Amino acid sequence: MAKRILALVNKDPEHAQPFRLSLPGDYRVRHALSWHDGDGAPTVRHGSAPGSLAPYSAAVVLLDPRD
């Protein structure tokens, strides 16, 4: 089974965007990188995805197949 990449974008400059990420049972979140306006570097999370996107931000979620 192949690794997957999920890209999320919030183009709204004034409002955060909450979301719920539901994955098939055979995938898990490896890393999530998120950026928002003014960041010099991405925020890195290990093993979980963010629950919302800040105003005018983006996230990339790296998925791995479960062992």
N, C-alpha and C positions, 0 to 999 in steps of 0.2 A: 504494500500500500504506500502511496506517495505522500510526501509532506505537502502541506497546503499553506497558502498565505492569504490572509483576509485583510483588506484595507477598508478603513472607516474614515469618513470625512464629515466634519460639521462646518458648513460654510456660513452659518449664522454668526455675525460678529457680536451679538448681544446676549444670546441665550445658550446655556449648556444643553446638551442633548443626551438624556438617559437612554439606555438600551439594555436588553437582556440577550446575552449570547448563549444560544442552545446548540450544543455540538452533538453529532452522532456518538454513540457509545464507543466507537472504535477510534476516536480522536481525542487529544488532550492539548491544552495550551502549553507550549514550550516557553515562549517569551512574548511580551507585548511591548512595543516601543510607541511612545506618544509624544507629540509636540504640540505646543500652542504658541500663539503669536508672542514673540519676544524671547522665546527659549533659545539658548545658545547651543544646547545639546538635547537629545531626546531623553525622556524618563523611561527607564527600563524596569519592567516587572517580570518576575520569573514565576511561571506556573499559574498565572491568572490574568484575565483580561480586565481592563477598566470597566466600570459600570456606567460611566457616562463620559461624554466628550466635552471639554471646556469650549467656550465660544471660540470660533474660528480656529479649529484644531484638527489634528488627524492622528490616527493610530494604525499601526501595522501589527497584526496578531499572527504569530508563527505557530502552526499546528503540526503536531507529530502524531503518527499512528500509535495507538497503545500497544505495549508489548504483549 
